[in-house]
């Protein structure tokens, strides 16, 4: 395989090895492969486009600087997600303006009871709202989650990482990820139910 084939390699391990050996094109390919996902993740956590752009740049800069510390015990993407989440949460701490934290800290305990009490939210609202409107409603609901829940929800349900990968990326135990994911989903379901009821949709009619 000639030198011109570097960028066509699909094997992540090979790209990482080449990048660690100083191949700038291999690192550029890794950036190209993951920058969209990292940007979306950063935007979901920071809720701010400029902060997300900063996080994106800082993430890949740190990854490049510390590439020799990547041991290959996990996927490169999991490693870089961990860097991105840390950078995004640092942005939030510096900004100290995430109003959702205090609102959602009281999230709750009797999970089985909550599940029974929350109205079922099913695809029916699609008959009343366009896909753009639904996306906007869902985005707002996700952004209202406290950062720890938001990060877990985005990684598992939007970026489709496994529970184990999410745990590794966030430096959490698997049970902690499962607990936060459940609570995030319950909060979202409750928020969406309240939203559609307020808009006049009978969310309980579909139970």
HUHUZI-V776725 format. One record per residue. RES is the residue in one small letter. SS is DSSP state (2 for helix, 1 for strand, 0 for the rest). OMEGA is omega in radians with two decimals (none if undefined). D_LAST is the distance of its C-alpha to the last C-alpha in Angstrom with 1 decimal. Layout:
[[RES SS OMEGA D_LAST] [RES SS OMEGA D_LAST]]
This chain:
[[x 0 -3.07 59.6] [x 0 -3.12 61.2] [x 2 -3.13 60.5] [x 2 -3.09 58.8] [x 2 -3.05 55.9] [x 2 -3.03 54.7] [x 2 -3.11 51.8] [x 2 -3.13 50.5] [x 0 -3.12 49.9] [x 0 -3.10 46.3] [x 0 -3.08 46.7] [x 2 -3.13 45.6] [x 2 3.14 48.0] [x 2 3.12 50.9] [x 2 3.14 50.1] [x 2 3.12 49.9] [x 2 3.14 53.2] [x 2 3.14 54.9] [x 2 3.12 53.5] [x 2 3.11 54.9] [x 0 3.07 58.2] [x 0 3.14 58.4] [x 0 -3.09 57.1] [x 2 -3.13 55.7] [x 2 3.11 54.2] [x 2 3.12 52.1] [x 2 3.10 50.7] [x 2 3.11 50.1] [x 2 3.09 48.1] [x 2 3.09 45.9] [x 2 -3.12 45.4] [x 2 -3.08 44.6] [x 2 -2.98 42.1] [x 2 -3.03 40.1] [x 2 3.14 40.8] [x 2 -3.13 37.8] [x 2 -3.13 35.3] [x 2 3.13 37.3] [x 2 3.13 37.4] [x 2 3.13 33.6] [x 2 -3.14 33.1] [x 2 -3.13 35.7] [x 2 3.11 34.2] [x 2 -3.08 30.8] [x 2 -3.07 32.5] [x 2 -3.10 35.1] [x 0 -3.07 33.2] [x 0 -3.05 36.6] [x 2 -3.12 38.2] [x 2 3.09 41.7] [x 2 -3.14 40.8] [x 2 3.10 39.0] [x 2 3.08 42.2] [x 2 -3.13 44.3] [x 2 3.13 42.1] [x 2 -3.12 42.4] [x 2 -3.11 46.1] [x 2 -3.13 46.5] [x 2 -3.10 44.4] [x 2 3.06 46.5] [x 2 3.12 49.7] [x 2 3.12 49.0] [x 2 -3.14 48.0] [x 2 -3.11 51.3] [x 2 -3.05 53.3] [x 0 -3.10 51.8] [x 2 -3.14 51.4] [x 2 3.13 54.0] [x 2 3.12 51.8] [x 0 -3.03 49.0] [x 0 -3.13 49.6] [x 0 3.11 47.3] [x 0 3.08 45.4] [x 0 3.06 42.2] [x 0 3.10 41.3] [x 2 -3.12 43.0] [x 2 3.12 39.7] [x 2 3.14 38.4] [x 2 -3.09 41.6] [x 2 3.05 41.5] [x 2 3.14 37.9] [x 2 3.09 39.1] [x 2 -3.10 41.9] [x 2 3.13 39.7] [x 2 3.12 37.2] [x 2 3.14 40.2] [x 2 -3.13 41.7] [x 2 3.13 38.5] [x 2 3.05 38.0] [x 2 3.09 41.7] [x 2 -3.13 41.3] [x 2 -3.13 38.6] [x 2 3.13 40.8] [x 2 -3.09 43.7] [x 2 3.12 41.8] [x 0 -3.12 40.3] [x 0 -3.14 38.0] [x 0 -3.04 34.5] [x 0 -3.05 32.9] [x 2 -3.03 29.5] [x 2 -3.08 31.0] [x 2 -3.13 31.4] [x 2 -3.01 28.0] [x 2 -3.13 26.2] [x 0 -3.04 28.7] [x 0 -3.11 26.8] [x 0 -2.64 23.9] [x 0 -2.76 22.8] [x 0 -3.03 23.3] [x 0 -2.95 20.8] [x 2 -3.14 18.7] [x 2 3.13 16.6] [x 2 -3.12 16.0] [x 2 -3.11 15.1] [x 2 -3.13 12.5] [x 2 -3.05 10.8] [x 2 -3.08 11.3] [x 0 -3.12 10.4] [x 0 3.10 7.3] [x 0 3.08 6.0] [x 0 -3.07 8.8] [x 0 -3.04 9.2] [x 2 -3.08 12.4] [x 2 3.13 11.5] [x 2 3.12 13.8] [x 2 3.11 16.5] [x 2 -3.06 17.0] [x 0 -3.06 18.0] [x 0 3.06 20.0] [x 0 -3.14 22.8] [x 2 3.11 22.8] [x 2 3.13 25.5] [x 2 3.13 23.5] [x 2 3.12 20.5] [x 2 -3.14 23.1] [x 2 3.12 24.7] [x 2 -3.14 21.5] [x 2 3.12 20.8] [x 2 -3.14 24.6] [x 2 -3.14 24.6] [x 2 3.13 21.8] [x 2 -3.12 23.6] [x 2 -3.13 26.9] [x 0 3.09 25.7] [x 0 3.04 25.3] [x 0 -3.06 28.3] [x 2 -3.13 30.7] [x 2 3.12 30.4] [x 2 -3.12 26.6] [x 2 -3.11 27.1] [x 2 3.14 29.8] [x 2 -3.12 27.8] [x 2 -3.11 24.7] [x 2 -3.11 27.1] [x 2 -3.08 29.1] [x 2 -2.96 26.4] [x 2 3.11 23.6] [x 2 -3.13 25.9] [x 0 3.06 29.2] [x 0 2.99 28.0] [x 0 3.08 30.4] [x 0 3.09 30.0] [x 2 -3.12 29.2] [x 2 3.13 33.0] [x 2 3.11 34.1] [x 2 3.11 32.0] [x 2 -3.13 33.5] [x 2 -3.11 36.9] [x 2 -3.09 36.6] [x 2 -3.13 35.5] [x 0 3.12 37.8] [x 0 3.01 35.0] [x 0 3.10 34.3] [x 2 3.09 31.5] [x 2 3.13 29.7] [x 2 3.10 30.0] [x 2 -3.12 28.5] [x 2 3.14 25.5] [x 2 -3.13 25.0] [x 2 3.14 25.4] [x 2 3.12 23.1] [x 2 -3.12 20.3] [x 2 3.10 20.9] [x 2 -3.13 21.3] [x 2 3.13 17.9] [x 2 3.11 16.3] [x 2 3.14 18.4] [x 2 -3.11 17.5] [x 2 3.13 13.8] [x 2 -3.13 14.5] [x 2 -3.12 17.1] [x 2 3.10 15.1] [x 2 3.13 12.3] [x 2 -3.11 15.2] [x 2 -3.08 17.0] [x 2 3.07 14.5] [x 2 -3.13 14.0] [x 2 -3.13 17.8] [x 0 3.06 18.2] [x 0 3.09 16.5] [x 0 3.09 13.2] [x 0 -3.06 10.3] [x 2 -3.11 8.1] [x 2 -3.03 5.7] [x 2 -3.03 5.7] [x 2 -3.11 3.8] [x 0 none 0.0]]
